[in-house]
Amino acid sequence: MKKTLFLTLMSFIVAGFMACSSDNSKTSSVEVRLTDASGDYQEVNIDIQGVEVNSSESNSGWKSLEIKKGVYNILKLTNGLDTILGKIDLPAGKISQIRLVLGANNSIKTGGLVYNLNTPSAQQSGLKLLINTNIQAGVTYKILLDFDAARSIVSTGVLGKFNLKPVIRTITEATSGAIKGTITPLTATPAVYAISGTDTVGTAFADQATGKFLIKGLAVGSYKVSFQPKEGFQVLTKESVGVTVGSVTDLGTVTIIQ
């Protein structure tokens, strides 16, 4: 009785995991990061209260990222340095826009003195930036918000009075690759592992209805892909499967032998 109950529970767990794997095979992971082109100030403090991404494939439009809200001194993010604001999984397809929501607590430091930056209410409700890029399922992407401090701070002509008019360049780049394929027969239902050296760095299960699998977020390199089917089928291994940034390596149809 206990053994039967255990096997029943395990079947529900595996089925749930495989369903999640199927859903994940249609999405991309997107990180939004902040960096700066340096300006002639001691500090440029930007109050970031929200980040949203708009995917044309998303029925609900704007998607909010979970971020650490607060004031960022962007002059600490120069010469190749950046900081992550948040990340989100999006449907594969097109990202059209990103929206940066600013707070009112923006300032600069120059000559040892701190000055508040006047921030228009329209920017606090959301500064829209065009992206217009396509993303592939299984690949991780980075959207870099390159804040141009020198051009974003505008003197009003009145001593100590400055306006914030953000000039931000968006840079989108892939940071990983993936491996996909289709299992036959469907009844083999194998777990699929991407192995680098002796480390298993990615796992997927074949979809029960289609046999498709996708191992996401893999670094550039060569992998051993191991197929571990259920009892009654033979283990299969494919050696030297290459992965490149921004691409999905397609293994085609993989036949599991009984």
C-alpha positions in Angstrom: 0.0 0.0 0.0 2.8 2.4 1.0 4.7 1.6 -2.2 1.6 2.2 -4.3 1.0 5.5 -2.7 4.6 6.6 -3.1 4.6 5.7 -6.9 1.3 7.6 -7.3 2.8 10.7 -5.7 5.9 10.5 -7.7 3.9 10.3 -10.9 2.1 13.5 -10.0 5.4 15.2 -9.2 7.0 14.2 -12.5 3.9 15.1 -14.5 3.8 18.5 -12.9 7.5 19.0 -13.6 7.1 18.0 -17.2 4.2 20.4 -17.6 6.3 23.3 -16.2 9.1 22.2 -18.6 6.7 22.4 -21.5 5.6 26.0 -20.5 9.2 27.1 -20.0 10.1 25.9 -23.5 8.2 28.9 -24.9 9.8 31.6 -22.9 13.0 33.6 -22.7 14.7 35.0 -19.6 15.4 38.8 -19.8 17.6 40.7 -17.4 17.4 44.5 -17.2 20.7 46.2 -16.2 21.7 49.8 -15.6 25.0 51.4 -16.6 26.3 54.9 -17.3 28.4 57.0 -19.7 30.2 59.2 -17.2 29.5 62.9 -16.7 31.4 65.8 -15.1 29.9 65.4 -11.7 30.8 63.8 -8.3 27.5 62.0 -8.1 24.4 61.6 -10.2 21.7 60.0 -8.1 18.7 58.6 -9.9 15.6 57.4 -8.0 14.3 54.3 -9.8 10.9 53.1 -8.6 9.8 50.6 -11.4 10.8 48.8 -14.6 8.2 47.4 -17.0 8.7 45.6 -20.3 6.1 45.4 -23.1 6.1 42.2 -25.2 4.0 42.1 -28.4 3.3 38.4 -27.7 1.9 39.2 -24.3 -1.9 39.6 -24.1 -1.6 41.7 -20.9 0.8 44.2 -22.4 3.2 45.7 -19.8 4.9 43.3 -17.4 6.4 44.6 -14.2 9.8 43.4 -13.0 10.5 42.9 -9.3 13.3 45.3 -8.6 15.1 46.8 -5.6 13.6 50.3 -5.6 15.8 53.2 -4.5 18.4 55.8 -5.4 21.3 54.7 -7.7 24.5 56.7 -8.0 25.0 55.9 -11.7 28.5 57.4 -11.7 29.5 54.1 -9.9 28.4 52.2 -13.0 30.9 53.4 -15.6 33.8 51.8 -17.6 32.0 48.5 -18.1 30.3 48.2 -14.7 26.6 47.7 -14.4 24.0 46.6 -11.9 21.0 44.4 -12.3 17.6 46.0 -11.8 15.5 42.9 -12.3 14.7 40.0 -14.5 11.6 38.4 -16.0 10.5 35.5 -18.2 8.7 36.6 -21.4 7.1 34.8 -24.3 9.4 34.3 -27.2 8.8 36.9 -29.9 9.2 40.6 -30.0 10.0 43.1 -27.1 8.7 46.5 -28.2 9.3 48.9 -25.3 10.7 49.2 -21.8 9.4 51.7 -19.3 11.5 53.2 -16.5 9.5 54.7 -13.7 11.4 57.4 -11.8 10.8 58.8 -8.3 11.2 62.4 -7.2 14.4 61.9 -5.1 16.9 62.7 -7.9 20.1 64.8 -7.3 23.6 65.6 -8.4 26.7 66.5 -6.5 29.2 69.0 -7.9 31.8 71.2 -6.3 31.1 69.4 -3.1 27.4 70.5 -3.0 24.3 68.5 -3.6 21.5 69.9 -5.8 18.1 68.4 -6.4 17.1 67.6 -9.9 13.7 68.8 -11.1 11.9 65.7 -12.5 8.8 66.2 -14.7 5.8 64.2 -13.5 5.6 62.5 -17.0 9.0 60.9 -16.3 7.7 59.7 -12.9 4.8 58.0 -14.5 7.1 56.2 -16.9 9.8 57.0 -19.3 9.3 54.8 -22.4 12.3 53.5 -24.3 12.1 51.7 -27.7 13.5 48.2 -27.8 12.0 46.5 -30.9 14.0 43.3 -30.7 13.2 39.6 -31.2 14.0 37.0 -28.5 14.2 33.2 -28.9 12.8 30.7 -26.5 15.4 29.2 -24.2 18.0 32.0 -24.6 18.8 34.5 -21.8 19.0 38.2 -22.8 20.4 41.3 -21.2 18.8 44.7 -21.8 21.3 47.4 -20.8 20.0 50.8 -20.0 23.0 53.1 -20.8 22.2 56.4 -18.9 24.1 59.3 -20.4 24.6 61.5 -17.3 26.4 64.4 -19.2 23.4 64.9 -21.6 20.7 64.1 -19.0 21.5 66.9 -16.6 20.4 70.3 -17.9 21.1 73.6 -16.2 18.2 76.0 -16.1 20.5 79.1 -16.1 19.6 79.8 -12.5 22.4 79.1 -10.0 21.9 75.7 -8.4 18.9 74.8 -10.5 19.0 71.7 -12.7 16.5 69.6 -14.7 16.6 65.9 -15.3 15.9 65.0 -18.9 17.1 61.4 -19.2 19.0 60.4 -22.3 19.2 56.6 -22.2 20.4 54.2 -24.9 19.1 50.7 -24.8 21.4 47.8 -25.8 20.0 44.2 -26.1 22.3 41.3 -26.3 22.0 37.5 -25.8 24.0 36.1 -23.0 23.4 32.3 -23.4 22.3 29.6 -25.8 20.1 26.5 -25.6 19.7 22.9 -26.8 16.4 21.5 -28.2 15.1 18.4 -29.9 12.2 16.0 -30.2 12.1 12.5 -28.6 10.6 9.5 -30.2 8.8 7.3 -29.2 6.8 9.5 -26.8 6.5 6.6 -24.3 10.2 6.8 -23.5 9.7 10.1 -21.6 13.4 10.6 -20.8 15.0 13.1 -18.5 17.5 15.1 -20.6 20.8 16.4 -19.1 23.4 18.8 -20.4 26.7 17.9 -18.9 29.9 19.9 -18.9 32.9 17.9 -17.7 31.5 16.1 -14.7 28.8 18.8 -13.9 25.2 18.6 -14.9 24.4 22.2 -15.8 20.9 21.9 -17.4 17.9 19.5 -17.2 14.7 19.1 -19.1 12.0 16.5 -19.7 10.4 15.7 -23.0 6.9 17.0 -23.4 4.4 14.1 -23.1 2.3 15.2 -26.0 4.9 16.3 -28.5 8.2 14.8 -27.4 9.9 18.2 -27.6 12.5 19.3 -25.0 14.5 22.5 -24.4 17.5 23.0 -22.1 17.7 26.7 -21.5 20.3 29.3 -20.4 23.5 27.4 -21.4 26.9 29.1 -21.6 29.0 28.8 -24.7 30.8 25.5 -24.9 30.6 21.8 -25.8 28.2 19.5 -23.9 27.5 15.9 -23.4 23.7 15.4 -23.7 22.4 12.4 -21.8 18.9 10.9 -22.3 17.7 8.9 -19.3 14.4 7.2 -20.3 12.1 5.2 -18.2 12.6 1.5 -17.5 12.5 -0.6 -20.7 14.4 1.9 -22.8 18.2 2.3 -23.3 20.2 5.3 -22.1 21.4 7.4 -25.0 24.3 9.9 -25.0 25.3 12.5 -27.6 28.8 13.8 -27.3 30.3 17.2 -28.3 27.1 19.2 -28.7 28.1 22.8 -29.3 26.3 25.8 -27.9 26.8 29.4 -29.1 25.4 32.7 -27.6 22.0 33.7 -29.0 21.4 30.4 -30.8 19.4 27.2 -30.1 21.2 24.0 -31.1 18.7 21.7 -32.6 19.4 18.0 -32.2 16.4 17.1 -34.4 14.6 13.8 -33.8 16.3 11.7 -31.1 15.3 8.1 -31.2 15.3 6.1 -27.9 15.8 2.4 -28.4 14.0 -0.3 -26.4 
